[in-house]
Every structure is written in structure tokens, then in C-alpha cells.
Amino acid sequence: MNDHTHDDDRPLGVDEDRTEGSLKQAGGKIKEGVGNLFGDEKTKREGEADQAEGKIQNTWGGAKDKVREVLDGDQKRDDD
């Protein structure tokens, strides 16, 4: 393992939940806009719900990144 990837080749500091959450938020924003444009309350509400779900997923990914940073820092100190 080097300083730029984890064992599973994921770049440091980028959890896939953060990426997926951001994409879900963007998709929800589009869906909400389509709902507004066509006066479709159901699509608008689904878009709002997708945005909320994406925000939660993004926050969860950020928390996992923070834990990884702390653990990686502890591991580096132990290696010294």
C-alpha cells in the first residue's frame, strides 16, 4: 500500500458514498426541476427526497473518510 491508495486501490479521501451521494443530489435537483417545470408534484417530491438521501449518503461518506484519515494518521505514527 502506498500513500495514495488504500488496499482496494481507492484514492485516499474519496469514499464512494460521497461520490454516489453527490450524484444522487444532482439527479434529485434535476428531477425536482422537471417536476416544477411540468407541475408534477409527485416528481418534484421524489426529486426532493433523492436530494435528501444523497445528502445523507454524502455525509456518511465524509464521516468514513474522516475516520480513515484518523486511522491512517495513527498507523503512520506507529510505523515511525
N, C-alpha and C positions, 0 to 999 in steps of 0.2 A: 504494500500500500504506500502511495506517495502522498505528498502534501496537498494534491489537487483532487484526489478522488477517494471515495470510500471503497470497501471491498467489492461492492456491487457496481463499480465504475460510475456511480452517481457523483456529479460535481459537488464539492463542498458548498454548503449554504443554500442549496436549491433542492427543496423537498418537492416531490411530485405532487403532493397535496396542494402546495402553494400554486403550482402551475395550473393544475386542474381547477382549483378554486377560482383563479383569475379568469380562466376561460369560461367557467360556468357563470361568473358575474357578468362578463361581457355578453354572453349569449342571452342572459336574462334581461339585460338592458335593451338589447335588440328586440327581444320578444315583447317587452313592455312597450317599446316604441311602436311596434306593429299593432299591438292591442289598442294603443291610444289613437293611432292613425285611422284604424278601421272601426273604432268604437266597440271593440270586442273586450268586454270586461274580464271574461274568463282568461283570454290570452294575456291581458295586462297583469292579472293576479298571478298567473303562472310565471310570468317574467319577474315579477317582484319576489316570488318565492324562490326562483332559481338564483336571483341575486343574493338573497339572504343565505341560502345554502352554500353558495360559492364563497361568501364572506367567512362563514364558519369554517369551511374547509381550508381556506387560505390562512386563517388564524391558527388552526390546528397545525398546519404545515410549518408556520412560523415558530410555533412553540416547540415542535420537534427539532427544527433547525437550531434553536437556542440551546436545547438540551444537548444536541450533538456537539455544539461549539464548546459547551462547558466540559463535556466528557472528553473531547479531543484535547482541550487545554490541560485537563488533569493527566491524560495519557502522555502528552508531551513532557510534562513536568516529571512524571515517573520515569520516562526514558532518559532524562538528563542525568 
